Amino acid sequence: MNIFANQTPGAPKSQAELLFESHQRKARQFQVNVALSWVTLLAIILFIFSGSHFLGIKTIQLDGNFIRANVGYIAGGIVQTLQISVISITFATILALLAALGRLSTFPPIYALSTFYVSLIRGTPLYLQIFFFFLALPQLGIVPSAFWSGVLPLSLNYGAYMSEIFRAGISSVGKGQREAALALGMTPRQTMQRVVLPQALRFAIPPMGNDFISMTKDSALVSATGFVRELTWRATKVGRATFHNLEALIIAAIFYWIMTILLSFAQSRLEARLSKGDR
Amino acid sequence: MTSIVKISNLDKYFGHLHVLKNISVEIQPREVVCLIGRSGSGKSTLLRCINFLEEPSHGTIEVDGVQVESGGKGKEHRQLIHDVRLKTGMVFQEFNLFPHMSVLENVIEGPVTVKGMEKNKAIALAEENLDSVGLLFKKDEYPNRLSGGQKQRVAIARALTMQPRVMLFDEPTSALDPELIGEVLNVMKKVAKDGMTMLVVTHEMGFAREVADRVLVMSEGEIIEDAKPLELFTNPQDPRTKALIDRYRTGEQ
């Protein structure tokens, strides 16, 4: 954004303006150099897996037939992976918000409930939690499907971690903001809804985006139950069957990577939109 | 004439600290009262007790016929505080505009959310008030694009759009660069001229002298002098008032 855009056209440029432009030029040059380096690194990796002979180096040969035959099947797992991630992040967000409000409560049982939940969930491995739902609960007669055995622990787990983000977001809104809202006659509830939470949310969106991206990858753990046909499950299935694990896992990894890049891009767009009116 | 603000036997403790000591004061409709004193003398706390941003430890606040006893609890007490807040507009030292709302959204927020005013009506009222503080052309900007003086003028418009009976100003120019103070004081003069009852905590002696009908001097939680500005500045009765005024004089030179 050019902050000098609304200056009179044709007017001689000020020192600040010249300095600003030179900073911008440097920033652009840096970005171009980074992009070139990325392309080089990609080219090296492609070369390593090209299967060619070059200056006496024999590079890795991947089985093209296997890839062509299975890429479609593995790609089908993207749907499940996204399904798990979207549903889990939705539940996690609700849990995180409740836990954060609980953490800010002055009513001891609510405060305790919130801290107890966060402590318990953060104190145990996600992998174990998934098996707890899938293997331990059936012993008590509760039999969640493999899908929900994945979604519920993911939600609980990310909800616990994200509650800290919301709490920090709510605490970041200054006391003066609440006072201004109260002085206008808002109830504590209106103050929370109209003034505090919108600002807290804007603070929380970037880290929430990171968590969503990291969740798309942690959803791979759900494959451990053996019944949810997401990306990792499909890759390991076809890879093991014909001993083409290298090809299969590379395919899955590429899909995860592309998803992550696209989501990061979407996240930065969202952030830019939300930052309007930022202090 | 009946007073519009009546503070009776007000005490405020912060822990063991006795910051307001049995204060009683009345303000008449359309009166402009400046509250001066060293920092820590309790003037801001007194102002904040009027709309219950600070809950008084003891005493009674009455604003335009709504009387609230301190120490009350429950729904009825909260309703009274709400009524008092509707009758008072407040302007803060740090402006406290809502950064996630545009200027216009800031100004209509109170009427729409709190009073349930129709949006079009609120916008018309808001634009009128933004115009009177000279910032209608900034209505679609966000607060981070405004100077401190402009922010404070928007904050004044925001408070006025709630159509309060009394305006409370808590050191409205103390956070401003010196060259921006004038524009805010001018807006405040205009508000006074329009007949608003105002209680202003300030260090601006020029403003107090020129605009105030009365000046209250506070020291260590008490009102030690209550006089017309001319009398107060030319013939202070209390030696502490004299010391305070002398300090401002040397500061001004």
Interface residues (C-beta under 8 A of the other chain):
Chain A: G174 G176 Q177 E179 A180 A181 L182 A183 L184 G185 M186 T187 Q190 R194 V195 P198 Q199 R202 K276 G277 D278 R279
Chain B: N51 L53 H82 R85 L86 T88 G89 M90 F92 E94 N96 L97 F98 P99 H100 M101 S102 E109 G110 T113 V114 K115 Y142 P143 N144 R158 A159 M162
